[in-house]
Amino acid sequence: MNHVKSCIVIGLLLLTMGCVSMPPAHDYSAFRAANPRSIVVLPPINNTPEVIAPYSMMSQVIAPIAESGFYVFPVALVDQTFKTNGLTVAQDVHAVPVHKLHEIFGADAALYLTIEDYGTSYVIISSDTVVRVSATLVDLRSGDVLWQDQASASSAETRSDSGGLAGMLISAAISQIIETVTDRGFDIAAITAARLLSAEGHNGLLHGPRSPKYGQPATSEKSQ
């Protein structure tokens, strides 16, 4: 079921990406030189008032990384390891020296995440759930930045408003209630994570050693 859902998310990602102009392709030379095989995802820094945001995002980023062909350390194990060592705040975890992270986990690289936007907002005639995240992949053996990008997704992307101004006002109010009560941010976080990290997406990660496409050009490079 999770595999099917991931395929649907990536499919939606590719469809939406085809409708907009893409930014220039990343330079993947450092990524290829480092050739990471395993990635540890650090707890995200949360710059939003939503307490649930880090947990929601962490539950969604593992799939696109693993499906891109990398070994990803279990989230629960990573979280417990930091807590056991007295690190309960994401900012403190991000400040841990890279050589120490490599010593603790033995991972080749670490993914640093920052959540810039998460949740549902109501603005006059629209109610949107938005998730915006930035990420940086760092080589734990050298400290070099291998890749970085940011992505966002919104519930408004697949919704069309009709029925005039009154209809839009009612629709916005209903959407806010439904999306807040059901935590639509969880689903939007999945789209954001796929858009940001999937090797099948523009400027996402490269295909890792566990992928049958390992060694192939990045999707953004193919489009040049």
C-alpha positions as CSV (number, residue, x, y, z in Angstrom):
1,M,0.0,0.0,0.0
2,N,2.8,2.4,0.9
3,H,4.6,1.6,-2.4
4,V,1.4,2.4,-4.3
5,K,0.9,5.6,-2.5
6,S,4.6,6.6,-3.2
7,C,4.1,5.9,-6.9
8,I,1.0,8.1,-6.9
9,V,2.8,10.9,-5.2
10,I,5.7,10.7,-7.6
11,G,3.3,10.6,-10.5
12,L,1.6,13.8,-9.3
13,L,5.0,15.3,-8.8
14,L,6.0,14.7,-12.4
15,L,2.6,16.0,-13.7
16,T,2.8,19.2,-11.8
17,M,6.5,19.7,-12.7
18,G,5.6,19.5,-16.4
19,C,3.4,22.5,-16.1
20,V,6.0,25.0,-14.9
21,S,9.4,26.1,-16.0
22,M,12.2,24.3,-14.2
23,P,15.3,26.0,-12.6
24,P,18.7,25.1,-14.0
25,A,20.1,21.7,-13.2
26,H,22.3,21.3,-10.1
27,D,26.0,20.6,-10.2
28,Y,26.3,17.0,-9.0
29,S,30.0,16.7,-9.2
30,A,30.6,16.7,-5.4
31,F,27.7,14.3,-5.0
32,R,29.2,11.9,-7.5
33,A,32.7,12.2,-6.1
34,A,31.5,11.4,-2.5
35,N,29.3,8.6,-3.7
36,P,27.3,8.2,-0.5
37,R,25.6,4.9,0.2
38,S,23.9,5.6,3.5
39,I,22.1,8.7,4.8
40,V,21.0,9.6,8.3
41,V,18.1,12.1,8.4
42,L,18.5,14.6,11.3
43,P,15.4,16.0,13.2
44,P,14.1,19.0,11.2
45,I,14.4,22.5,12.5
46,N,10.8,23.8,12.7
47,N,10.4,27.5,11.9
48,T,6.6,27.2,12.1
49,P,4.2,27.2,15.1
50,E,2.9,23.7,14.2
51,V,4.3,21.3,16.8
52,I,3.3,18.3,14.6
53,A,5.3,19.5,11.6
54,P,8.7,17.8,12.4
55,Y,7.0,14.4,13.0
56,S,4.9,14.7,9.9
57,M,7.9,15.6,7.7
58,M,10.1,12.9,9.1
59,S,7.5,10.3,8.4
60,Q,7.5,11.4,4.7
61,V,11.1,11.9,3.8
62,I,12.3,8.4,4.3
63,A,10.4,6.9,1.3
64,P,11.8,9.1,-1.5
65,I,15.3,8.7,-0.2
66,A,15.1,4.9,0.1
67,E,13.3,4.6,-3.3
68,S,16.1,6.7,-4.8
69,G,18.5,3.9,-3.8
70,F,20.1,4.8,-0.5
71,Y,20.1,3.1,2.9
72,V,18.3,5.3,5.4
73,F,18.8,4.9,9.1
74,P,15.5,4.2,10.9
75,V,13.9,7.4,12.3
76,A,13.0,5.9,15.7
77,L,16.6,4.7,16.2
78,V,18.1,8.1,15.2
79,D,15.7,10.0,17.5
80,Q,16.3,7.7,20.4
81,T,20.1,7.9,20.0
82,F,20.0,11.7,20.2
83,K,17.7,11.7,23.2
84,T,19.9,9.2,25.0
85,N,22.8,11.6,24.5
86,G,20.8,14.5,25.9
87,L,20.0,16.1,22.5
88,T,16.3,16.9,22.3
89,V,16.3,20.1,20.3
90,A,16.8,20.0,16.5
91,Q,19.0,23.1,16.6
92,D,21.4,21.3,19.0
93,V,21.4,18.2,16.8
94,H,22.3,20.3,13.7
95,A,25.2,21.8,15.7
96,V,26.8,18.4,16.3
97,P,30.2,18.2,14.4
98,V,30.0,16.0,11.3
99,H,32.8,13.8,12.4
100,K,30.9,13.0,15.6
101,L,27.8,12.1,13.6
102,H,29.9,9.8,11.4
103,E,31.4,8.2,14.5
104,I,28.0,7.6,16.1
105,F,26.0,6.3,13.1
106,G,28.7,5.3,10.6
107,A,26.6,7.0,7.8
108,D,28.2,8.5,4.7
109,A,26.0,11.6,4.7
110,A,23.5,13.5,6.8
111,L,20.4,15.3,5.6
112,Y,19.7,18.6,7.3
113,L,16.0,19.7,7.0
114,T,14.4,23.0,7.9
115,I,10.6,23.4,7.8
116,E,9.8,26.9,6.7
117,D,6.0,26.6,6.3
118,Y,3.5,24.0,7.5
119,G,-0.3,24.2,8.0
120,T,-3.6,25.6,6.8
121,S,-4.3,29.3,6.4
122,Y,-7.4,31.2,5.5
123,V,-7.1,34.3,3.3
124,I,-10.3,35.9,2.2
125,I,-11.4,33.6,-0.7
126,S,-8.9,30.8,-0.4
127,S,-7.9,28.3,2.2
128,D,-4.6,26.4,1.5
129,T,-2.5,23.9,3.3
130,V,1.1,24.6,2.5
131,V,4.3,22.7,3.3
132,R,7.7,24.3,2.4
133,V,11.0,22.7,3.3
134,S,14.7,23.3,2.6
135,A,17.3,20.5,2.7
136,T,21.1,20.1,2.7
137,L,23.0,16.9,2.2
138,V,26.4,16.9,3.9
139,D,29.2,14.3,3.6
140,L,30.0,13.2,7.1
141,R,33.5,12.1,6.1
142,S,34.6,15.4,4.8
143,G,32.0,18.0,5.8
144,D,31.4,19.0,2.2
145,V,28.0,20.0,1.0
146,L,26.9,17.5,-1.6
147,W,23.5,18.8,-2.5
148,Q,20.9,21.3,-1.4
149,D,17.5,22.5,-2.5
150,Q,14.1,23.5,-1.3
151,A,10.5,22.6,-2.3
152,S,6.9,23.3,-1.4
153,A,3.5,22.0,-2.2
154,S,0.0,23.3,-1.6
155,S,-3.5,21.9,-1.5
156,A,-4.5,24.7,-3.9
157,E,-2.5,23.1,-6.7
158,T,-5.2,20.5,-7.5
159,R,-8.3,22.5,-6.5
160,S,-10.5,24.6,-8.8
161,D,-12.9,27.2,-7.3
162,S,-16.3,27.8,-8.9
163,G,-19.7,29.3,-8.0
164,G,-18.7,32.9,-7.9
165,L,-17.4,34.9,-4.9
166,A,-20.0,33.5,-2.4
167,G,-19.1,30.0,-3.5
168,M,-15.4,30.6,-3.1
169,L,-15.9,32.1,0.4
170,I,-17.9,29.0,1.5
171,S,-15.4,26.7,-0.2
172,A,-12.5,28.3,1.5
173,A,-14.2,28.1,5.0
174,I,-15.1,24.4,4.5
175,S,-11.6,23.6,3.2
176,Q,-10.0,25.2,6.2
177,I,-12.1,23.2,8.6
178,I,-11.5,19.9,6.7
179,E,-7.8,20.4,6.1
180,T,-7.2,21.4,9.7
181,V,-9.2,18.7,11.4
182,T,-7.8,15.9,9.1
183,D,-4.2,17.3,9.1
184,R,-4.0,17.7,5.4
185,G,-0.4,18.8,6.0
186,F,0.6,15.2,6.3
187,D,-0.5,14.5,2.7
188,I,1.0,17.7,1.4
189,A,4.2,16.9,3.2
190,A,4.4,13.7,1.2
191,I,4.2,15.6,-2.1
192,T,6.8,18.2,-0.8
193,A,9.2,15.4,0.2
194,A,8.9,13.6,-3.2
195,R,9.3,16.9,-5.0
196,L,12.4,17.8,-3.0
197,L,14.2,14.4,-2.7
198,S,13.1,11.9,-5.3
199,A,15.8,11.0,-7.9
200,E,12.9,11.0,-10.4
201,G,12.3,14.7,-9.8
202,H,14.0,17.8,-11.1
203,N,17.1,18.6,-9.1
204,G,16.4,15.8,-6.6
205,L,18.9,13.3,-5.2
206,L,21.0,11.2,-7.6
207,H,20.1,7.5,-7.9
208,G,21.9,5.6,-5.1
209,P,23.7,2.3,-5.2
210,R,20.6,0.3,-4.3
211,S,18.8,1.7,-7.4
212,P,18.8,-0.1,-10.8
213,K,19.4,3.4,-12.3
214,Y,22.5,3.9,-10.2
215,G,25.1,5.8,-12.2
216,Q,22.6,7.3,-14.7
217,P,22.4,11.1,-15.1
218,A,20.1,13.1,-12.8
219,T,16.6,13.8,-14.2
220,S,17.4,17.5,-14.4
221,E,20.6,16.7,-16.4
222,K,18.6,14.6,-18.9
223,S,16.3,17.5,-19.7
224,Q,19.2,19.9,-20.7
